[in-house]
Structure formats: C-alpha cells, structure tokens
Amino acid sequence: MHRVKLALIVLAVLVPAVSAQKRPMTFEDMMAMKRLGEAAVSPDGKWLAYSVTTVDLAKNTKTPEIWLQHISGGEPQKLVIASPGDSGLQFSRDGKRILFLSSARSSGSQQIVIADFDSATANTANTRVVTNISTEADNAKWSPDGRFIVFTSAVYPDCPAITLADTEGLRCNEEKDKAATESKVKAQVFTALLYRHWNHYTGPKRSHLFTVAVEDGRLRDLTPADSHDVPPFSMEGGCGCDISPDSKELAFTENPDAVPAISTSAQIYTLDLTNAAAKPVKVSTSAGGNFNPAYSPDGKFIAWRSQQRPGYESDKFRLILYDRSARTIKDLLPNFDNWVNEFAWAPASSNAIYFTSGDQGEAPVYEIDGVGLSGVTLRNKLVPQLTKKGEYGSLLPTSDGKLLVVTRMRVDAPGEVVALDTALVGHMLRSFVSPPGMSEVIDNDVKESPITHLNDTLLNQLDLAPLEYFWFTAADKTKVQGFLIRPPNFDPNKKYPLKFLIHGGPQGAWGDSWSYRWNAELFAAKGYVVVMINPRGSTGYGQAFVDGVNGDWGGKPFTDLMTGLDYAEQHYPFIDKSRECALGGSYGGYMANWILGHTARFKCIVSHDGMFNAESAFGSTEEDWFNTWEFKGNPWDYYGKPDDQNPFRKWSPSLYAKNFKTPALVIHGQLDYRLDVSEGFQLFDTLQLLGVPSKMLYFPDEGHWVLKPQNSQLWYKTVNAWVDQWTKEGKPE
C-alpha cells in the first residue's frame, strides 16, 4: 500500500505588541502601499520576477512595473528593458530568455517581447517584439522547447483563419478593427445571449489561442473555426492552457455549449501541435466546469480542477488526474470536502502536487504524494490550528524541489512573496479512517522566509489589529465561524460602535486576507469594532455548507448572520449594540436589502451593487446560469404559484419594502452587468418614496467593483461618513 502525504505548510504567527507610536491607517496610507501582482521564478531558482503596482492618487492612475530580485536576498531591481505598464514576465524553460507583454514598444498595441537573459547578472540583451497582430496579444506562455509561444488574442471568427502560410486572416482582422474604430455608428445587433459580460459588451470578437514562432514570428490560430471564447471568461485570467513537456501537445479549456449564458460546462481538450490538420480531442468527462489543465513534469498525466454539477459555478472544485496513456480519469481527493483553489506540480516528481484551499478563514498550502499511484484517498478534516495564518497563492516551486515560492497576505498585511523550505519538513502522523494502513502527514515546521518587503516601512507605522476568530451555534445547531477586528488604540473599558460586514458571492468568505476594496482594517481605523460572519453559502467549511444558500437566500444565511452578531454582542462587552451599521456588497448588498425588510436592529445600512428585485435581476444579468441555479429555475416556472413557493418572490427584498425604516446608503456602478444598475435605482426610488432617510452614490465609470483610485477615495469617504452620521460620529464613549 502506498503512503499518501498531505503536508500542511505551517508557521506560528507572532503578534507584536502595539507600539504607542503607531497610528490608525488612513485611506492615503492604503493608496501608498505597493501592490504585489503576478510572479515567476527562474528555472535555476535564483531569481524572482514580480509585478508591483503603484497608485498615484493625484493622477488617478495605477501603474504596474516588473521587478527582479535574487531569491536568496538582495535589493530588488527594475527590469531595465521593460516600461511602466508592462506585465506577464516569464522565463523560458532553459532560463536563457524571458518574455513579457508590452504596449510601449508597439505604439500602444500590446505585443509579446522577448530578450536573452543572463542568470549570473540578470542582464538582458537582444530585445525584440515577436508578435505584430492588430488584435493584440495576451496571456503568453513559453513552450518547453523554447521554439514557440502560446498566447490569446480576440479576433473576428468570420475572418479567414490566421495560419503559418496565409496572412489574409491578419489583413481581415486589421481592416475590421479599423472600420469599427472609424465608424460613426456604435449601435450593436444581438442575436444571442452573453452579449455583455461583467463590465463590457462582448462585441463580434472571440478569444482564440495562437502560437507564434520565436525565430520568425509566424502565427497560427489553434482554434480557428471557433465562435466560443477560448479560454472562457475568467476573473483569474490566464490562457487556461498548458503545453506538454515535449512541446508536442496543448491542453486547453473551452465551453462548447451553444448558449454560454446558461452553461458552466467548460471542458478540457488536447490538440496535437505537430499536425496542422489535427482537431481538438475532449479528455474531460465531467458535465460541470473543468479548468486549469497542467501536465506532469514527465508528461504522463494532466491534472485539472473539475466540478461535477452543470450550471453550478460554486460546486466543489476537485483535483482530477488524467492518465494520457491509459486515458483514465480519477479524483485525487474524493474525501477532501473543500475547494482546490489552485495547484502546481512539484518539479522534481510527477507524483507530488502542491495546492491551496480555503479552510475556516485561512488558505494554507497542502502537498499530496503518490499522485500517479493507485489508492489515493485523503480524509476531509485537517488540523486547522496548525495552519499558518493568512492566505497563500501563486505556487512557484523551484526546479530543485527545495523551495516553494508563494504569495502570502493577512488581514493586517498586503501581499508579499515568501519562500517555504520544503526540504526542512517535520511530520506528524495521524491515522486514516479508511482505507487501513494509509497515513496522513502534516508538516508543522516548514521554514518560511520573506523575499519581498514592499511595505515594511509603512506597515511598521500603523496600528493594525490581528484578526480574531470565534465560533457559535446556529439555530439548526450548525457550527458557524465569525471574525472580529478591534479599533486602533483599543481600550477594553470603552464602548465602541460596530460595522457589520457581509460578504458577497454568496459563495465567498471572510478570512485572514487583505483587500483594497473592502478593507476591514480601514473600516476599524476610525474607532469601530468590525465583525464579519461566514454564514451558510460561505466557502471553507465543506460543500454542504456552501450549498446551504441555494434556494434559501434570505433564510439560513440571514439567521446565521443575526445569531452570529448576537454572539459577538454577548461575548465582547466593548461592543455598543445600540450603534451598529450593516454593510454589504454584491450578495452582501442583497442581504443588506433583505435586512432592511426584516430587522430594525441597525442604525444604518450600506448596500453596494446588491439585488433588490429578484425577478428584474434575472432579466438583466448576463450570467443566467447563476440565478437559474440559486433560485431553482426561471421566473415563469413558478407562474400561478403562491409567493411562498416562488423563490423569486419569496426571497425578493423588494416585496418587503413596507417594513423599510433604517437609513440606507445605496451604491451602484453603471458598468455592473452582473447586477444591473437598475437594481440600485429601484432600491433608492423605493426608499425615497417611503420617506426613509437615504442617499445614492452612483458611479458612471465603474462596474461591480470600484477600482479607480479617486472613485475608491470617494467610496470610502461616503461610506464612512454615512456610518458616522448614524452612529454619532463613531466616537467611543
């Protein structure tokens, strides 16, 4: 029987005493912080390349730049050949060249740039642009042999295919782009759904996968006849693809369904790159979504993340292994009950994979061994008290297998890059329930070393409280987790007003992570206690807990939130329960609207981009699969049925407006196509007609998220002023 190792990367967190010189964080402090972006590690394990975004509040800009830093130590240095705004740096497999994406070298058109790279000195030479495509290049990935690069570009499907031998497709796309730019008519004709997505109208173009030859720049469209986006739209970005170690095959993601607006069923395909006439071959078998294919280092396997249930974007993300020779598929972690968020093969072995997973407010790194062997079964419950505090991501193992370079953030610290010494592992064995003879191994002394120090100087000046955890029992006896942050200069003998934050999703979670949009530390900075609850629907507590929100939007999640707040009030005597405000965005905005009609316990409400009318939201959203799943069908399926049997009416905040009494701030962005701006207008209109004290903050140039620096400044200023107004300026008694 093979032993399977499940390693939980851990390190104890030391919370320093708050210095008297430290001060509360301001919005300007947050904007001054350097924001870590994408990262890459050189094949020899010597160099870290990473992107850092700097915010200029006065200019209302956010500018990424590429930096290099020796992993063993030393000062970071800008990549000299790159310009502000460049991104996507990658090392070739042999480490002798780099690529990145740049608009500065191509008159504002983003193209792929390559250069020779000397690992001994980090010097570069022979820089050149390898693509010249009018539709621009994105999501570039080196082939292992270094002879070509795979990338994505949005092209016109009705143009001739762009091939190695024919440039007619290039000319067709260029002419169509030029005609669209010069046309005085901007009207569009829609003949199918998903005509807009997230914050933009999709238009006639579709994303395709391409290769470009490094030596001569010849292009080939790998998905030429496709009217679908390849890869499908994803908030995490990337090409959704990987190249086999011998550079002969491509694995990629595509949703083949005719109506993408009602489908989450992305599939994994492989394509023979040695045969120009080859057709893609579907290798995934799950009817749900399949994402992020990755070849094993020996090329024998492809792993990917997979969901079982079609139409459900929040089904459990499983880790699937495909045996290329046997053409068999297995679930590597059938008893692991949380989501596999991201993963990476250990480079020295095709039997080991690192992955991250949200678990009770954390997102630790795990390792499994015996991947290519039979009998892999893991127990679903780990030992959360041994996990390193924070959220980990961007798994980058060094080629010698000694280090795992990762990003890490906490609620009181934005993202940094750290190195986990996987060669120094202490193990603690625990028995498996089944099958007999299997063991679970949990690492508890992995050495963690910081590499970047982007914000150390500023953070050392700020009074940022650590995240506190608590558990309570819900009305149906389910255990539910909550979190609390104390205000700066905390005095346990005083009473503080409270900001009650409600997360979106609904399949999301609060936890020990940093955010620039809903920053819990900044909410606490003006003298508030911040409480956050992960109600039914939250991730990190098993899939049954996630599913608990389906068809029950205003049911158990609402009672979980209220019960959790009751618990906090009872166990933290410094909370002034007479001065509380509830704030939520997206699903949290829905819940804020639901709260308006179901309790008067709050002094004020903040509703950001929330659903107000479930029936109208169904007709104006772009991803129809979401509402169909969450409300168990279409509105017309419930025609003639009483409201208590119709989820679209039973759970619609609009139908409880007669109970609205609490002062409410409504926020919405014009470019939010997930929850149309009309939802915000309807809510504000209703509040005004009812005479409820209310205000609306409208952003004509923002979508679901407020991203522009000065808009963000106005958002925080307006939100905090609204809460201060109704909680007596937020000053502790």
C-alpha positions in Angstrom: 0.0 0.0 0.0 1.4 3.4 -1.0 1.5 6.1 1.6 0.0 9.4 0.7 1.4 12.5 2.3 -0.7 15.5 3.0 1.5 18.3 4.1 0.0 21.4 5.7 2.5 24.3 5.4 2.6 25.9 8.7 4.3 28.5 10.9 3.3 30.1 14.1 2.3 33.7 14.0 3.8 36.1 16.5 1.7 39.2 17.1 3.9 42.0 18.3 2.7 44.4 21.0 1.2 47.6 19.5 3.7 50.4 19.9 2.5 53.7 21.3 3.9 55.4 18.3 1.8 53.5 15.9 -1.2 55.3 14.3 -4.5 54.3 12.6 -4.3 53.6 8.9 -5.8 56.2 6.5 -7.1 55.9 3.0 -4.0 57.7 1.8 -1.8 55.1 3.6 -3.6 52.3 1.8 -3.1 54.0 -1.6 0.6 54.4 -0.8 1.0 50.7 -0.5 2.8 48.8 -3.2 0.5 46.2 -4.7 2.0 42.8 -5.5 0.9 41.3 -8.8 2.0 38.2 -10.8 5.2 36.5 -10.1 7.6 34.0 -11.8 10.7 32.1 -10.7 13.8 31.4 -12.9 14.4 27.8 -13.7 17.7 27.7 -11.7 15.8 29.0 -8.7 18.0 32.1 -8.4 15.6 34.9 -9.5 12.1 36.1 -8.6 10.3 38.3 -11.2 7.2 40.0 -10.0 4.9 42.9 -10.8 4.3 45.8 -8.4 1.5 48.3 -9.0 2.0 51.9 -7.7 -1.1 54.1 -7.2 -0.9 57.8 -7.9 -3.9 59.2 -6.2 -3.5 62.7 -7.6 -3.2 61.4 -11.2 -5.9 58.7 -10.6 -3.6 56.0 -12.0 -2.4 52.6 -11.1 0.8 51.6 -12.9 2.4 48.1 -12.8 6.1 47.6 -13.2 8.3 44.5 -13.5 11.0 43.9 -10.9 13.7 41.3 -10.4 15.1 40.1 -7.0 17.5 37.4 -6.0 15.6 34.8 -4.0 18.5 34.3 -1.6 18.5 38.1 -0.7 19.5 41.4 -2.1 17.8 44.6 -3.3 15.1 44.5 -6.0 15.8 46.0 -9.3 13.5 47.1 -12.1 13.7 45.2 -15.3 15.5 47.8 -17.4 14.1 46.8 -20.8 10.5 46.9 -19.5 8.4 50.1 -19.4 5.7 51.1 -16.9 2.5 49.1 -17.7 4.4 46.1 -19.0 3.4 42.7 -17.5 3.4 39.0 -17.7 7.1 38.2 -17.4 8.0 34.5 -17.8 11.3 32.7 -18.0 11.9 30.2 -20.8 12.4 26.6 -19.6 16.2 26.7 -20.1 16.3 30.1 -18.2 18.2 31.8 -21.1 15.4 34.0 -22.2 12.4 36.0 -20.9 9.2 37.2 -22.3 6.8 39.9 -21.3 3.8 41.8 -22.7 4.3 45.4 -23.7 2.4 48.2 -25.3 5.2 50.8 -25.1 7.2 49.0 -27.8 4.3 48.7 -30.3 2.7 52.2 -30.4 0.1 51.3 -27.8 -0.7 47.8 -29.1 0.1 45.1 -26.6 2.5 42.6 -28.1 4.9 39.9 -26.9 8.5 40.9 -26.3 11.4 38.5 -25.7 15.0 39.0 -24.7 18.1 37.0 -23.8 18.6 36.7 -20.0 21.9 36.1 -18.1 21.1 34.5 -14.8 24.5 35.2 -13.4 24.0 39.0 -13.7 20.3 39.5 -14.6 21.4 41.4 -17.6 19.4 41.2 -20.8 20.2 41.5 -24.5 18.8 41.2 -28.0 15.3 42.5 -27.0 12.7 42.3 -29.8 9.0 42.2 -30.4 7.9 38.8 -31.7 4.2 39.5 -32.5 2.7 42.1 -34.7 -1.0 41.4 -34.6 -3.6 44.1 -34.8 -5.9 42.3 -32.3 -3.0 42.4 -29.7 -1.5 39.5 -27.7 -2.2 38.4 -24.1 -1.6 35.5 -21.7 1.7 34.5 -23.3 3.2 31.1 -22.3 6.6 29.7 -23.4 6.7 26.2 -24.9 9.1 23.9 -23.0 11.5 23.7 -26.0 11.5 27.5 -26.3 10.7 27.4 -30.1 7.2 28.9 -29.8 4.9 30.9 -27.5 1.2 30.3 -27.0 -1.0 33.3 -26.4 -4.5 34.6 -26.7 -6.0 37.2 -29.0 -9.6 38.4 -29.6 -10.3 38.0 -33.3 -13.2 38.1 -35.7 -14.4 34.4 -36.2 -15.8 35.2 -39.7 -12.3 36.2 -40.9 -10.1 33.6 -42.6 -8.0 31.7 -40.1 -4.6 33.1 -39.3 -2.2 30.3 -40.5 1.5 29.8 -40.9 1.2 30.2 -44.7 -1.6 32.7 -45.2 -1.8 36.3 -43.9 -5.3 37.0 -45.2 -6.7 36.5 -41.8 -4.4 39.1 -40.4 -5.5 41.6 -43.0 -9.2 40.9 -42.5 -8.9 41.4 -38.7 -6.9 44.6 -39.2 -9.5 46.0 -41.6 -12.4 45.2 -39.4 -10.7 46.8 -36.4 -10.0 49.9 -38.4 -13.6 50.1 -39.7 -15.1 49.7 -36.2 -12.8 52.5 -34.9 -13.7 54.9 -37.7 -17.4 54.2 -37.9 -19.7 56.9 -36.5 -22.3 54.3 -35.7 -21.8 52.5 -32.5 -25.0 50.5 -32.4 -24.9 46.7 -31.9 -27.2 43.9 -33.0 -27.6 41.0 -30.7 -28.7 37.6 -31.9 -27.6 35.5 -28.8 -27.1 35.8 -25.1 -24.0 36.8 -23.2 -23.9 39.9 -25.4 -22.3 41.7 -22.4 -20.2 40.2 -19.6 -19.0 41.6 -16.3 -18.3 45.2 -17.3 -18.1 45.2 -21.1 -20.1 44.3 -24.2 -18.6 41.3 -25.9 -19.0 42.5 -29.4 -18.2 40.4 -32.5 -14.8 39.2 -31.4 -13.9 35.9 -29.7 -10.8 35.0 -27.9 -8.7 32.4 -29.7 -5.4 30.5 -28.9 -2.4 31.2 -31.1 1.2 30.1 -31.4 3.9 32.4 -32.6 7.3 31.0 -33.7 10.1 32.6 -31.8 12.6 32.7 -34.6 10.5 34.2 -37.5 7.2 35.4 -35.9 4.9 33.1 -37.9 1.4 32.9 -36.4 -1.1 30.0 -36.2 -4.6 30.2 -34.9 -5.1 27.0 -32.9 -8.9 27.4 -32.6 -9.7 28.9 -36.0 -13.3 27.9 -36.5 -14.4 28.7 -33.0 -17.3 31.0 -32.2 -16.7 30.5 -28.5 -14.1 32.3 -26.3 -11.1 30.1 -25.7 -10.5 30.2 -22.9 -13.9 31.1 -21.4 -14.1 34.3 -19.4 -12.4 34.0 -16.0 -11.8 36.5 -13.3 -8.4 34.9 -12.6 -7.3 35.4 -16.2 -4.6 33.4 -17.9 -4.7 31.3 -21.1 -6.5 28.3 -19.4 -3.9 26.1 -21.1 -0.7 24.2 -20.8 1.9 22.7 -23.1 3.2 19.1 -22.8 6.9 18.8 -21.7 7.9 17.6 -25.2 6.1 20.7 -26.7 4.0 18.4 -28.9 0.6 18.8 -27.4 -1.6 21.6 -25.9 -4.3 21.2 -23.3 -6.8 24.0 -23.1 -10.2 25.0 -21.8 -13.3 25.7 -23.8 -17.1 25.7 -23.1 -18.6 24.1 -26.2 -22.3 24.7 -25.2 -24.4 26.7 -27.7 -25.7 29.1 -25.1 -22.9 30.1 -22.8 -25.1 32.3 -20.7 -26.7 29.3 -19.2 -23.7 27.0 -19.1 -20.8 26.5 -16.7 -19.6 23.3 -18.5 -16.1 24.3 -19.7 -14.2 21.2 -20.9 -10.6 20.2 -21.2 -9.3 19.5 -24.8 -6.0 18.4 -26.1 -4.5 19.4 -29.5 -1.7 17.7 -31.4 0.7 20.6 -32.2 2.7 18.5 -34.7 -0.2 18.1 -37.1 -1.7 21.3 -38.6 -4.8 19.3 -39.6 -5.4 17.9 -36.1 -8.6 18.5 -34.3 -9.1 19.1 -30.6 -9.9 16.0 -28.5 -12.1 16.3 -25.4 -10.5 14.5 -22.5 -12.6 15.7 -19.6 -15.8 13.8 -18.7 -17.5 15.9 -16.0 -20.7 17.7 -17.0 -19.7 20.6 -14.8 -16.8 23.0 -15.2 -13.3 21.9 -15.9 -10.3 24.4 -15.6 -6.6 24.9 -15.3 -5.0 21.9 -17.1 -1.4 21.2 -16.2 0.9 18.5 -17.5 3.0 16.5 -15.0 6.8 17.0 -15.4 7.2 13.6 -17.0 4.3 14.2 -19.4 2.4 11.1 -18.3 -0.5 12.9 -16.7 -2.7 16.0 -16.9 -4.2 17.4 -13.8 -7.1 20.0 -13.6 -9.8 21.4 -11.4 -13.2 19.9 -12.0 -16.8 20.4 -10.9 -19.5 17.7 -11.2 -22.8 19.6 -11.4 -23.5 21.5 -14.6 -24.9 25.0 -14.2 -23.5 25.4 -10.7 -20.5 27.8 -10.6 -19.9 27.1 -6.9 -19.8 23.3 -7.0 -16.8 21.8 -5.2 -13.6 22.2 -7.2 -12.0 18.7 -7.2 -8.4 17.8 -8.3 -8.6 15.5 -11.3 -5.8 13.3 -12.8 -5.9 12.1 -16.4 -3.6 9.3 -17.4 -2.6 10.1 -21.0 -1.6 6.6 -21.9 -4.5 4.7 -20.2 -7.0 7.5 -20.9 -8.4 7.2 -17.5 -9.6 9.8 -15.0 -9.6 9.8 -11.2 -10.4 12.2 -8.5 -7.3 12.6 -6.4 -9.0 13.8 -3.3 -12.5 12.3 -3.2 -12.9 12.8 0.5 -11.5 16.3 0.7 -14.5 18.4 1.2 -13.2 21.9 0.5 -12.3 23.5 -2.8 -8.9 23.1 -4.6 -8.3 26.7 -5.4 -5.0 26.4 -7.3 -2.3 23.8 -7.7 1.2 23.2 -9.1 3.2 20.0 -9.8 6.3 19.5 -7.7 9.1 19.8 -10.3 11.3 17.0 -9.1 8.5 14.4 -9.1 5.4 13.6 -11.1 3.9 12.0 -8.0 3.5 15.2 -6.0 1.3 18.3 -6.2 1.0 21.4 -4.1 -2.4 23.1 -3.8 -4.2 25.8 -1.8 -7.6 25.5 -0.3 -9.8 27.9 1.8 -10.3 26.4 5.2 -12.1 28.2 8.0 -10.9 31.7 7.2 -7.4 30.7 6.0 -6.0 29.5 2.7 -3.0 27.2 3.5 -0.7 25.3 1.2 -1.1 21.5 1.0 1.1 18.8 -0.6 0.0 15.3 -1.7 2.3 12.5 -2.7 1.5 9.3 -4.6 -0.4 11.2 -7.2 0.3 8.8 -10.1 -0.2 5.7 -7.9 -3.4 3.8 -7.1 -5.4 4.0 -3.9 -5.0 7.8 -3.3 -7.6 8.7 -0.7 -7.5 11.6 1.8 -9.6 12.4 4.8 -11.5 15.6 4.6 -10.8 17.1 8.0 -7.4 18.5 8.7 -5.9 20.2 11.7 -6.7 23.9 11.2 -4.9 25.0 14.4 -1.6 24.1 12.8 -2.0 26.2 9.7 0.0 29.3 9.0 -2.2 32.4 9.4 -3.1 34.1 6.2 -4.0 33.4 2.6 -1.4 31.8 0.3 -1.3 31.6 -3.5 0.8 31.8 -6.7 2.5 28.4 -6.1 6.0 28.5 -7.7 8.2 25.6 -6.8 11.9 25.9 -7.7 13.3 23.3 -10.1 15.4 21.5 -7.4 12.3 21.0 -5.3 13.8 22.6 -2.2 11.8 25.8 -2.2 8.1 26.6 -2.8 7.9 30.3 -3.6 4.4 31.6 -2.8 2.5 34.8 -2.1 1.1 35.4 1.3 -1.3 38.0 2.7 -3.1 38.6 6.0 -5.9 40.9 7.1 -3.2 43.2 8.5 -0.6 42.8 5.7 -1.0 43.1 2.0 0.6 40.5 -0.4 4.3 39.7 -0.2 6.4 36.8 -1.7 7.8 34.3 0.7 9.8 31.1 0.3 8.8 27.8 2.0 11.7 25.5 2.6 10.1 22.2 1.7 13.4 20.3 2.3 13.1 21.0 6.1 9.9 19.2 6.9 8.8 17.8 10.3 6.0 15.4 10.2 3.2 14.5 12.5 1.4 11.2 11.6 -2.3 10.7 12.0 -4.2 7.6 11.2 -6.7 7.4 8.3 -10.1 6.1 9.0 -10.1 4.3 5.6 -8.5 2.5 3.8 -6.5 0.6 6.5 -2.8 1.3 6.5 -2.9 4.7 5.0 -1.4 7.7 6.9 -1.9 11.4 6.9 1.3 13.5 7.3 1.0 17.1 8.4 4.1 19.4 8.2 4.5 21.6 11.3 7.9 23.2 11.0 8.3 24.3 7.4 10.7 27.2 7.4 9.2 30.4 5.8 11.5 33.2 4.6 10.3 36.5 3.3 11.6 37.6 -0.1 9.9 40.9 -0.8 9.5 43.7 1.6 7.2 46.0 -0.3 5.5 47.8 2.5 7.5 47.1 5.7 8.4 50.7 6.4 4.8 51.9 6.2 3.2 48.9 8.0 5.6 49.4 10.9 4.0 52.8 11.5 0.4 51.6 11.5 -1.8 50.2 14.3 -3.4 47.2 12.6 -5.1 44.7 14.8 -4.9 41.0 14.0 -8.0 39.0 13.1 -9.8 37.3 16.0 -11.8 34.2 15.5 -15.0 33.0 17.2 -17.5 30.2 16.7 -21.2 30.0 17.5 -24.1 27.6 17.1 -26.7 28.4 14.5 -30.4 28.0 15.0 -30.2 24.5 13.4 -27.2 23.5 15.5 -24.7 24.0 12.7 -21.3 25.5 13.8 -20.6 28.8 12.1 -17.5 31.0 12.2 -17.1 34.7 12.8 -14.3 37.2 13.0 -13.6 40.4 14.8 -11.1 43.3 14.5 -10.6 45.8 17.3 -10.1 49.5 16.6 -6.7 51.2 16.9 -5.6 52.3 20.4 -8.2 49.9 21.8 -9.4 50.4 25.4 -11.4 47.4 26.7 -13.2 49.6 29.2 -14.8 51.7 26.5 -17.9 51.0 24.3 -17.3 51.1 20.5 -19.8 51.4 17.6 -19.8 48.4 15.2 -19.5 47.9 11.4 -21.1 44.6 10.5 -19.6 43.5 7.1 -21.5 41.0 4.9 -19.5 39.2 2.1 -20.6 38.7 -1.5 -20.8 35.5 -3.5 -22.9 34.3 -1.8 -20.2 31.5 -2.2 -17.4 33.6 -0.8 -15.8 34.0 2.6 -14.2 36.4 5.0 -10.9 35.4 6.4 -7.3 36.4 7.2 -6.7 38.2 3.9 -6.1 41.7 2.6 -8.4 43.7 0.4 -8.2 47.2 -1.1 -11.9 47.3 -1.8 -13.5 46.3 1.5 -10.6 46.7 3.8 -11.6 45.7 7.3 -8.6 47.5 8.9 -9.6 50.7 7.3 -13.2 50.3 8.4 -11.9 49.8 12.0 -9.5 52.8 11.8 -12.0 55.4 12.8 -12.8 53.8 16.1 -15.1 50.9 15.1 -15.2 47.3 16.0 -15.6 45.3 12.8 -17.5 42.0 12.9 -17.7 39.6 10.0 -19.6 36.3 9.8 -19.3 33.5 7.3 -23.0 32.3 7.0 -24.4 29.4 5.1 -23.1 29.6 1.5 -19.5 30.5 2.6 -16.6 28.5 1.4 -14.0 26.7 3.5 -16.5 24.7 5.7 -17.3 21.8 3.4 -19.5 21.7 0.3 -22.8 21.0 2.2 -22.2 24.4 4.0 -21.7 26.1 0.6 -24.8 24.5 -0.8 -26.8 25.7 2.2 -27.6 29.0 0.5 -29.1 27.5 -2.7 -32.7 28.4 -2.9 -32.6 29.9 0.6 -31.1 33.3 0.1 -32.9 35.1 2.9 -33.3 32.0 5.1 -30.4 30.3 6.9 -27.8 32.9 5.8 -29.9 35.7 7.4 -30.4 33.8 10.7 -26.7 32.8 10.8 -25.7 36.5 10.5 -28.1 37.6 13.2 -27.2 34.8 15.5 -23.5 35.5 15.0 -24.0 39.2 15.8 -25.9 38.2 18.9 -23.0 36.1 20.0 -20.5 38.9 19.4 -22.6 41.3 21.4 -22.8 38.9 24.3 -19.1 37.9 24.4 -17.4 41.2 23.5 -18.6 43.7 26.1 -16.9 46.6 24.4 -19.4 46.4 21.5 -22.1 49.1 21.8 -25.1 47.2 20.3 -27.1 50.5 20.1 -24.7 51.8 17.5 -24.3 49.2 14.7 -24.4 49.6 10.9 -24.6 46.7 8.4 -22.6 47.0 5.2 -22.6 44.5 2.2 -21.7 44.3 -1.4 -23.0 42.0 -4.2 -24.7 39.2 -2.3 -23.8 41.2 0.8 -25.8 44.1 -0.8 -28.7 41.7 -1.4 -28.5 40.7 2.3 -28.3 44.4 3.3 -31.5 44.9 1.4 -33.1 41.8 3.0 -32.1 43.2 6.4 -33.9 46.4 5.6 -37.2 44.5 5.5 -36.6 42.0 8.3 -35.0 43.7 11.3 -34.7 47.2 12.8 -31.6 46.4 14.9 -29.2 48.5 12.9 -28.8 52.3 12.9 -27.9 52.3 9.2 -27.4 50.2 6.1 -24.9 50.3 3.3 -26.0 48.4 0.1 -23.4 48.2 -2.6 -24.4 46.7 -6.0 -27.0 44.4 -4.4 -30.0 42.6 -5.8 -33.3 44.3 -4.9 -35.8 42.7 -7.2 -35.1 39.1 -7.9 -37.3 38.9 -10.9 -35.9 42.0 -12.7 -32.4 40.9 -11.7 -33.0 37.6 -13.6 -33.8 39.5 -16.8 -30.9 42.0 -16.6 -28.0 39.9 -15.6 -25.6 38.3 -18.1 -24.7 35.0 -16.4 -28.2 33.4 -16.5 -26.9 30.2 -15.1 -26.3 31.9 -11.7 -29.9 33.0 -11.0 -31.3 29.8 -12.5 -29.3 27.7 -10.1 -29.7 29.9 -7.0 -33.5 30.4 -7.4 -34.1 26.9 -8.7 -35.4 27.7 -12.2 -36.8 30.5 -14.2 -39.4 33.0 -13.0 -42.0 31.7 -15.5 -41.6 28.2 -14.0 -43.5 29.4 -10.9 -46.3 31.1 -12.8 -49.6 30.7 -10.8 -47.9 29.5 -7.7 -48.2 31.4 -4.4 -45.3 33.6 -3.3 -44.1 31.3 -0.6 -43.5 28.6 -3.3 -41.8 31.0 -5.7 -38.1 31.7 -4.8 -38.0 34.8 -7.0 -40.7 36.4 -4.9 -40.2 34.7 -1.5 -36.6 35.9 -1.4 -37.0 39.3 -3.1 -36.2 42.2 -0.8 -38.5 44.5 -2.9 -41.6 42.7 -1.7 -40.8 43.6 2.0 -40.4 47.3 1.3 -43.3 48.2 3.6 -41.0 47.3 6.5 -38.1 49.6 5.4 -37.3 52.0 8.2 -33.5 52.0 8.6 -31.5 54.8 6.9 -29.8 53.4 3.8 -26.9 54.3 1.6 -27.3 52.8 -1.9 -24.2 52.4 -4.2 -24.1 51.2 -7.7 -22.0 51.3 -10.9 -23.3 51.9 -14.4 -20.9 49.2 -15.8 -22.1 46.5 -13.5 -23.6 43.9 -15.7 -23.7 41.1 -13.1 -26.2 43.1 -11.1 -27.6 45.8 -13.3 -27.6 49.4 -12.1 -31.4 49.4 -12.3 -31.3 47.3 -9.1 -29.7 50.2 -7.3 -32.1 52.7 -8.9 -35.1 50.7 -7.8 -33.9 50.5 -4.2 -33.2 54.2 -4.0 -36.5 55.0 -5.6 -38.4 52.8 -3.1 -36.6 54.3 -0.1 -37.3 57.9 -1.3 -41.0 57.2 -1.9 -41.3 55.6 1.5 -39.6 58.6 3.2 -36.7 56.5 4.5 -33.5 58.6 5.0 -31.4 57.6 2.1 -28.6 58.6 -0.3 -27.3 57.1 -3.5 -23.7 57.1 -4.7 -23.7 56.4 -8.5 -20.5 55.7 -10.5 -20.9 56.1 -14.2 -17.5 54.6 -14.9 -17.3 51.6 -12.5 -18.6 48.1 -12.6 -19.3 45.6 -9.9 -16.1 46.8 -8.2 -14.9 50.3 -7.6 -11.4 50.3 -8.9 -10.2 53.8 -9.9 -8.2 55.4 -7.1 -10.2 58.6 -6.8 -13.5 56.8 -7.1 -12.3 54.5 -4.3 -11.5 57.5 -2.2 -15.0 58.9 -2.7 -16.5 55.4 -1.9 -14.7 55.1 1.4 -15.4 58.8 2.3 -19.1 58.5 1.5 -19.5 55.1 3.3 -17.6 56.1 6.4 -19.4 59.5 6.6 -22.8 57.7 6.3 -21.9 55.3 9.1 -20.5 58.1 11.3 -23.7 60.2 10.7 -26.0 57.4 12.2 -23.7 56.1 14.9 -22.9 59.6 16.4 -19.6 60.1 14.5 -18.2 56.7 15.7 -16.5 58.2 18.8 -16.2 55.7 21.7 -17.9 56.8 24.9 
